[in-house]
Amino acid sequence: MAANGITTLPSPSGDRGAPPPAASLAHPLGNRLQPSASPEQSAQILRNVLPLRYLKALTEPASWWHHDGHFPLPAFPIAAWLGSPFLLDIDPHPHHWLLLHHDGHAELAQNAHGMRLCPGDAVLLPGQSFRLTTQHCSATALPIDPRHLLQEANAMAPPGWFAPPHALPLKQPQSLASSDDGHSRALLEAIHQLMPSMVQLAPLQLPLLQALLPTQTLLRLLAALVFPDLRDGHAPPLGPSAGAGPGLRSEHPLDPLLTFILGHLQEPLSLSTLERASNYSRRTLQYAFHEHCGCSPMQWIRQQRLARAHQRLLHPQPGDTVTAISAACGYRSLSRFNVDYKRCLLYTSDAADEEDS
């Protein structure tokens, strides 16, 4: 049965005695999960998405009751489970993890950070190893590329705001749920309800699936959770290093150069230009950007140009054309802009090259 888009599995038919406690748990993908006969079978299913080190049952073998699933979506492969208690150890991963805890309880441990998960909770985790110790619970996990998350945050930001580049990748788990924040709860509920639609649309041909933008919707909902200023509306515009919290600034030596770049995006910008503007050597610039922004200088410039162009295309002024907008955002070639912008929307872009733009 379903309530508010959340499916609960029917009690197992033919079982003797009372149904297992996990049978009453809710999961948005519950009707798409498959029963697993053993912890080994559950591990085999979840390993299609998760870099699973090991999975260990915390119940007697005879009482193991689990439903699991993996869904190989183009941008967000999903791992989902519902069932009896187990211990899950995950190896490091290049991207972050979005962990949606739908029902039941679990304990999350990553490095020195611990967190108790309750129904409706959600956590964004760095791509480091972590351990999940569950009671009877249901959950969903999917990898998130922090570059794409920053890109979407900037694309939907109001004028004068941009996501602090050093805010991602994360250094520690970030809880996305707040019991006293109705906005975050509404956004989380929307993400939970989006899961079945994403899985249902997966068989469609890739161009149509991309046009429907379910992955972009998920990233934008998540960006609004990660950056509260995007949803609050009343927060002042943030500067390059305003990731220390509302109204706070945490200056970084690279901030003046980031501000310079944002003020000159419409102009040709090369590594030589950045060297002159910052008095840093090319090698120092490369290191500083990778350390502070998670990408190279030219990749960061490209991200900001595409984010600004996306905003202009969403809110065109009289007389605006694609050619004029691309030129105003620093693109000297319309064909190059078209290629970059399509890659940006489809999330298939690899790291940008280091050539001067």
Salt bridges, closest charged atoms under 4 A:
ASP68 OD1 - HIS66 ND1 2.97
ASP89 OD2 - ARG53 NH1 3.95
ASP89 OD1 - ARG131 NE 2.65
ASP91 OD1 - ARG53 NE 2.63
GLU107 OE2 - ARG116 NH1 2.99
ASP121 OD1 - ARG185 NH2 3.84
ASP145 OD2 - HIS95 NE2 3.47
ASP145 OD2 - ARG147 NH2 2.83
ASP145 OD2 - HIS148 ND1 3.88
GLU152 OE1 - ARG220 NE 2.48
ASP181 OD2 - ARG231 NH2 2.79
GLU251 OE2 - ARG249 NE 3.04
ASP255 OD1 - HIS292 NE2 3.88
GLU275 OE1 - ARG282 NH2 3.40
ASP320 OD1 - ARG312 NH2 3.36
ASP340 OD2 - ARG302 NE 3.49
ASP340 OD2 - ARG336 NE 3.51
GLU355 OE2 - ARG336 NH1 3.18
